[in-house]
Amino acid sequence: MNTIKVTPTTTSKIDSIDFKNLGFGTVFSDHMLVCDYKNGAWSTPEIVPFQPISLMPSAKIFHYGQSIFEGMKAYKDTDKKTWLFRPDENFKRFNISAKRLSIPELPEAVFMEGLKALLKVDEQWIPTQDGSSLYIRPIIFATGEGFHASPADAYKFMICTAPSGAYFAGKVKVLIEQNYSRSANGGVGYAKAGGNYAGQFYPTQLAIDKGYDQVIWTDDNTHEYIEEAGAMNIFVRINDTLITGPTSDRILDGITRKSILDIAKDEGIKVEVRKFTVTEIVEASKNGSLKEMFGAGTAAVISPIATFGFKDTDYDLPELENPVALQLKKRIMDIQTNKAEDLFGWTVNV
């Protein structure tokens, strides 16, 4: 790949940012990476100041939704070194999503070298406070024009970053969804397509209006099988066994999910990857064998669930002194920030 051109900003915003009180994804770093697909090929990426982009109203992103994204984080350790967590998995999933939406796959060098170059330019934007990180958002969307329903002939790849604090504060209350579906067999549920998330907002708002924070998605056919927790994978612990559903057309192959499975096995925690039902969870809650529920994803890492609602009844999870969820979260975050040895070869120094 040719040398990445860098056009530095002339007016950095960094001195105006309170890094001790960061929200999530609302403050943006000084620069972004951009790269265009035209005439059948991806160009050499460039790093430019963070700024608006211009698109024609006829750009196909507005009409047919060809848009994918990833979610990643960069971390600083106590020696001020920068680390990425399993970026190869993000790249692989990015191209899986691209292929499903008929978007040209991205060369690995464009993704990896472009990301590393951007992190070096905006290195000072990576927070050092505990629980904070630089959230990284790679995206591709259709810029080619036309009202005919077909894949575009031009696309834009971008990476934008945002210094961020914790995604969720405390435990959450969730509602098991019985009417709407996140995805269906043969669909795009396994891809990180923008439309997947747009379709979640309305059912989630209905749950929020009832006093819940998020929804638990069930299968599209029977609404009996537990699938995901909002925009995260879901885990439950019944007695001493940690359970999560298998990935499928409908369920995202979460990087945090697969990391939890490996760490749990390394910790000697019994793990089962299998389908499990709403009935099983309700009965386990009633008989006291349901010990924990939590969501898992890049943004929150692990988000404990305090209560779940089903058919007008709320079921509270027990409050434990040393929950497995927090043990796993600490182990992952210690690896991510280079506080603990990475036995799995997951971290990459930038």
C-alpha positions as CSV (number, residue, x, y, z in Angstrom):
1,M,0.0,0.0,0.0
2,N,1.2,3.5,-0.8
3,T,2.1,5.9,2.0
4,I,-0.9,7.3,3.8
5,K,-1.1,11.0,3.4
6,V,-1.8,13.0,6.6
7,T,-3.4,16.4,6.6
8,P,-3.2,17.6,10.2
9,T,-5.8,19.8,11.8
10,T,-5.0,23.5,12.3
11,T,-7.3,23.8,15.3
12,S,-7.2,20.9,17.8
13,K,-10.1,20.6,20.2
14,I,-8.2,18.4,22.7
15,D,-7.6,21.2,25.3
16,S,-11.3,21.8,25.6
17,I,-12.1,18.1,26.5
18,D,-12.7,17.0,30.1
19,F,-11.2,13.5,29.9
20,K,-12.2,12.8,33.5
21,N,-15.9,13.1,32.6
22,L,-16.4,11.5,29.2
23,G,-19.7,10.2,28.0
24,F,-19.9,7.5,25.3
25,G,-19.4,8.4,21.7
26,T,-20.3,12.1,21.9
27,V,-16.8,13.7,21.7
28,F,-14.8,13.1,18.5
29,S,-11.1,13.2,18.0
30,D,-9.3,15.6,15.7
31,H,-8.8,13.4,12.7
32,M,-10.5,10.7,10.6
33,L,-9.4,8.2,8.0
34,V,-11.1,8.2,4.6
35,C,-10.8,5.9,1.6
36,D,-12.9,5.7,-1.6
37,Y,-13.9,2.8,-3.8
38,K,-14.2,3.8,-7.4
39,N,-13.7,2.1,-10.8
40,G,-13.5,-1.3,-9.2
41,A,-10.7,-0.6,-6.7
42,W,-10.0,0.9,-3.2
43,S,-7.8,4.0,-3.2
44,T,-4.9,4.7,-0.8
45,P,-6.5,6.0,2.5
46,E,-5.9,9.5,3.8
47,I,-6.0,11.0,7.2
48,V,-7.8,14.4,7.3
49,P,-9.3,16.6,10.0
50,F,-12.6,15.4,11.4
51,Q,-15.2,17.3,9.3
52,P,-18.5,17.0,7.5
53,I,-18.8,15.0,4.3
54,S,-20.7,15.9,1.2
55,L,-23.0,13.5,-0.6
56,M,-25.5,13.8,-3.4
57,P,-29.2,13.1,-2.6
58,S,-29.0,10.3,-5.1
59,A,-26.3,8.5,-3.2
60,K,-27.5,4.9,-2.7
61,I,-26.9,4.9,1.0
62,F,-30.0,7.0,1.4
63,H,-32.2,4.7,-0.7
64,Y,-31.0,1.1,-0.2
65,G,-29.1,1.1,3.0
66,Q,-25.7,-0.3,2.0
67,S,-23.9,0.5,5.2
68,I,-21.8,-1.5,7.6
69,F,-19.7,-0.7,10.6
70,E,-17.5,-2.1,13.3
71,G,-16.9,-1.3,17.0
72,M,-13.4,-1.4,18.5
73,K,-11.4,0.2,21.2
74,A,-7.8,1.4,21.8
75,Y,-6.3,1.5,25.2
76,K,-3.3,3.0,27.0
77,D,-1.4,1.1,29.6
78,T,0.5,2.5,32.5
79,D,3.6,3.0,30.3
80,K,1.5,5.0,27.8
81,K,1.7,2.3,25.2
82,T,-1.3,1.9,22.9
83,W,-3.1,-1.4,22.5
84,L,-5.8,-2.9,20.3
85,F,-7.9,-5.9,21.3
86,R,-8.3,-8.6,18.6
87,P,-8.4,-6.2,15.6
88,D,-8.0,-9.2,13.3
89,E,-11.4,-10.4,14.4
90,N,-13.0,-7.0,13.7
91,F,-11.4,-6.9,10.2
92,K,-12.7,-10.4,9.4
93,R,-16.2,-9.6,10.5
94,F,-16.1,-6.3,8.6
95,N,-15.6,-8.1,5.4
96,I,-18.2,-10.8,6.3
97,S,-20.7,-7.9,6.7
98,A,-19.5,-6.3,3.5
99,K,-20.0,-9.5,1.5
100,R,-23.5,-10.0,2.8
101,L,-24.5,-6.4,1.8
102,S,-22.8,-6.7,-1.6
103,I,-20.2,-4.1,-0.7
104,P,-16.6,-4.6,-2.0
105,E,-14.4,-6.3,0.6
106,L,-11.7,-4.1,2.0
107,P,-8.0,-5.0,1.7
108,E,-6.5,-5.9,5.1
109,A,-3.6,-3.4,4.7
110,V,-6.1,-0.5,4.2
111,F,-7.9,-1.4,7.4
112,M,-5.0,-2.3,9.6
113,E,-2.4,0.1,8.4
114,G,-4.9,2.9,8.1
115,L,-6.1,2.3,11.7
116,K,-2.6,2.2,13.2
117,A,-1.7,5.4,11.3
118,L,-4.8,7.2,12.6
119,L,-4.1,6.1,16.2
120,K,-0.6,7.5,16.0
121,V,-1.8,10.8,14.7
122,D,-4.5,11.1,17.4
123,E,-2.5,9.3,20.1
124,Q,-3.1,12.0,22.7
125,W,-6.9,11.4,22.4
126,I,-6.6,8.0,23.9
127,P,-7.8,8.3,27.6
128,T,-5.9,6.9,30.5
129,Q,-8.6,7.0,33.2
130,D,-9.8,3.6,34.4
131,G,-12.8,2.3,32.4
132,S,-12.1,4.8,29.6
133,S,-10.9,4.0,26.1
134,L,-10.8,5.4,22.5
135,Y,-13.8,4.0,20.8
136,I,-13.1,3.3,17.1
137,R,-15.8,3.2,14.5
138,P,-14.9,1.9,11.0
139,I,-17.7,2.3,8.5
140,I,-18.4,1.7,4.8
141,F,-21.4,3.2,3.0
142,A,-22.6,3.5,-0.6
143,T,-21.8,6.8,-2.3
144,G,-22.5,5.7,-5.9
145,E,-25.6,7.4,-7.3
146,G,-28.9,6.1,-8.8
147,F,-32.5,5.4,-7.9
148,H,-32.4,1.9,-9.4
149,A,-32.4,-0.9,-6.9
150,S,-28.9,-2.4,-7.3
151,P,-25.6,-2.3,-5.5
152,A,-23.7,1.0,-5.8
153,D,-20.6,1.4,-7.9
154,A,-18.8,3.6,-5.4
155,Y,-18.3,3.5,-1.6
156,K,-16.5,5.3,1.2
157,F,-14.6,3.7,4.0
158,M,-14.0,5.8,7.1
159,I,-12.6,5.4,10.6
160,C,-13.7,7.9,13.2
161,T,-12.7,7.8,16.9
162,A,-14.2,9.0,20.1
163,P,-12.6,9.1,23.6
164,S,-15.3,7.5,25.8
165,G,-16.1,6.6,29.3
166,A,-18.3,3.6,30.4
167,Y,-21.2,2.7,28.1
168,F,-23.6,1.6,30.9
169,A,-23.6,2.7,34.5
170,G,-24.7,0.0,36.9
171,K,-27.1,-2.9,36.2
172,V,-29.9,-2.8,33.7
173,K,-33.6,-3.9,33.6
174,V,-34.6,-5.7,30.4
175,L,-37.8,-6.8,28.8
176,I,-38.1,-10.1,26.9
177,E,-39.5,-9.2,23.5
178,Q,-42.5,-11.3,22.4
179,N,-43.8,-9.4,19.3
180,Y,-40.9,-7.9,17.4
181,S,-37.8,-9.6,16.0
182,R,-34.3,-8.4,15.6
183,S,-33.6,-10.6,12.6
184,A,-34.7,-13.8,10.8
185,N,-33.2,-16.9,9.2
186,G,-31.5,-16.1,6.0
187,G,-31.3,-12.4,6.8
188,V,-28.5,-10.1,7.8
189,G,-28.6,-10.5,11.6
190,Y,-25.0,-11.8,11.7
191,A,-23.7,-8.7,9.8
192,K,-23.1,-5.3,11.5
193,A,-25.5,-3.6,9.1
194,G,-26.8,-0.2,10.1
195,G,-30.3,-1.2,9.4
196,N,-30.2,-4.0,12.0
197,Y,-29.8,-1.3,14.6
198,A,-32.4,1.1,13.2
199,G,-35.0,-1.7,13.3
200,Q,-34.3,-2.2,17.1
201,F,-35.0,1.4,18.1
202,Y,-38.8,1.3,18.0
203,P,-39.3,-1.9,20.1
204,T,-36.6,-0.7,22.5
205,Q,-38.4,2.6,23.0
206,L,-41.6,0.7,23.7
207,A,-39.7,-1.2,26.4
208,I,-38.2,2.1,27.8
209,D,-41.7,3.6,27.9
210,K,-42.6,0.6,30.2
211,G,-39.7,1.3,32.6
212,Y,-37.1,-1.0,31.1
213,D,-33.6,-0.1,29.8
214,Q,-33.3,-2.6,27.0
215,V,-35.0,-5.6,25.3
216,I,-34.0,-9.3,25.2
217,W,-34.5,-10.5,21.6
218,T,-36.1,-13.9,21.0
219,D,-36.3,-16.0,17.8
220,D,-38.5,-14.7,15.0
221,N,-40.6,-17.9,14.7
222,T,-41.7,-18.9,18.2
223,H,-40.4,-16.1,20.4
224,E,-39.4,-18.9,22.8
225,Y,-35.6,-19.0,22.4
226,I,-33.4,-16.3,23.9
227,E,-31.0,-14.7,21.3
228,E,-29.5,-11.3,22.1
229,A,-29.6,-8.6,24.7
230,G,-30.2,-5.3,22.9
231,A,-27.2,-4.8,20.7
232,M,-25.1,-7.3,22.7
233,N,-24.8,-11.1,23.0
234,I,-26.4,-12.6,26.1
235,F,-25.1,-15.0,28.8
236,V,-26.9,-16.6,31.7
237,R,-25.5,-18.6,34.6
238,I,-27.7,-21.4,35.9
239,N,-26.2,-22.8,39.1
240,D,-22.5,-23.0,38.1
241,T,-22.9,-23.3,34.3
242,L,-22.5,-20.3,32.0
243,I,-24.7,-20.6,29.0
244,T,-24.9,-18.6,25.7
245,G,-26.7,-19.3,22.5
246,P,-24.9,-20.5,19.3
247,T,-24.2,-18.0,16.6
248,S,-26.4,-18.2,13.5
249,D,-27.9,-16.1,10.6
250,R,-29.7,-14.2,13.3
251,I,-27.0,-13.7,16.0
252,L,-23.9,-11.6,15.7
253,D,-20.6,-13.4,16.2
254,G,-19.5,-11.1,19.0
255,I,-15.8,-10.7,19.7
256,T,-16.4,-10.1,23.4
257,R,-18.6,-13.2,23.4
258,K,-15.9,-15.5,22.0
259,S,-13.4,-13.9,24.4
260,I,-15.6,-14.6,27.4
261,L,-16.0,-18.2,26.3
262,D,-12.2,-18.7,26.1
263,I,-11.5,-16.9,29.4
264,A,-14.3,-18.8,31.2
265,K,-12.8,-22.1,30.1
266,D,-9.4,-20.9,31.2
267,E,-10.9,-20.0,34.6
268,G,-12.4,-23.5,35.0
269,I,-16.0,-22.2,34.6
270,K,-18.3,-24.7,33.1
271,V,-19.6,-23.4,29.7
272,E,-22.4,-24.5,27.5
273,V,-23.1,-23.1,24.0
274,R,-26.6,-24.1,23.2
275,K,-30.1,-22.9,22.6
276,F,-32.0,-21.9,25.7
277,T,-35.6,-20.9,26.2
278,V,-37.6,-18.2,27.9
279,T,-39.4,-20.9,29.9
280,E,-36.1,-22.3,31.1
281,I,-35.0,-18.9,32.3
282,V,-38.3,-18.1,34.0
283,E,-38.3,-21.5,35.8
284,A,-34.7,-21.1,36.8
285,S,-35.5,-17.7,38.3
286,K,-38.5,-19.2,40.2
287,N,-36.5,-22.1,41.7
288,G,-33.4,-20.0,42.5
289,S,-31.0,-21.6,40.1
290,L,-30.7,-18.6,37.9
291,K,-27.7,-16.8,39.3
292,E,-26.7,-14.2,36.7
293,M,-27.7,-12.7,33.3
294,F,-25.5,-10.2,31.4
295,G,-24.9,-8.7,28.0
296,A,-21.6,-8.8,26.3
297,G,-20.2,-6.4,23.6
298,T,-17.4,-4.1,22.7
299,A,-19.0,-0.9,24.1
300,A,-20.0,-2.1,27.5
301,V,-17.7,-5.2,27.7
302,I,-20.1,-6.9,30.2
303,S,-23.3,-5.3,31.4
304,P,-25.0,-7.2,34.3
305,I,-28.8,-7.5,34.2
306,A,-30.6,-6.9,37.5
307,T,-34.1,-7.7,36.4
308,F,-35.9,-9.2,33.4
309,G,-39.6,-8.7,32.6
310,F,-41.8,-11.3,30.9
311,K,-45.6,-11.2,30.4
312,D,-46.2,-8.4,32.9
313,T,-44.0,-10.0,35.6
314,D,-40.6,-8.9,36.7
315,Y,-37.9,-11.4,37.9
316,D,-35.0,-10.1,40.0
317,L,-31.6,-11.6,39.8
318,P,-29.9,-12.3,43.1
319,E,-27.2,-9.8,44.3
320,L,-24.0,-11.8,44.6
321,E,-20.8,-10.8,46.4
322,N,-18.5,-12.0,43.7
323,P,-20.4,-12.5,40.4
324,V,-18.8,-14.3,37.5
325,A,-19.8,-11.4,35.3
326,L,-17.5,-9.0,37.1
327,Q,-14.7,-11.6,37.3
328,L,-14.8,-12.1,33.6
329,K,-15.0,-8.3,32.9
330,K,-12.0,-7.6,35.0
331,R,-10.0,-10.4,33.3
332,I,-10.8,-9.0,29.9
333,M,-10.2,-5.4,30.7
334,D,-6.9,-6.3,32.4
335,I,-5.8,-8.0,29.2
336,Q,-7.0,-5.1,27.1
337,T,-5.1,-2.5,29.1
338,N,-1.9,-4.7,29.5
339,K,-2.4,-5.1,33.3
340,A,-2.5,-8.9,33.0
341,E,-0.7,-11.3,30.8
342,D,-2.3,-12.0,27.5
343,L,-2.2,-15.8,27.3
344,F,-4.3,-15.9,24.2
345,G,-2.3,-13.6,21.8
346,W,-5.2,-11.2,21.5
347,T,-3.6,-7.8,22.0
348,V,-1.7,-5.8,19.4
349,N,0.7,-3.0,20.3
350,V,0.4,0.0,18.0
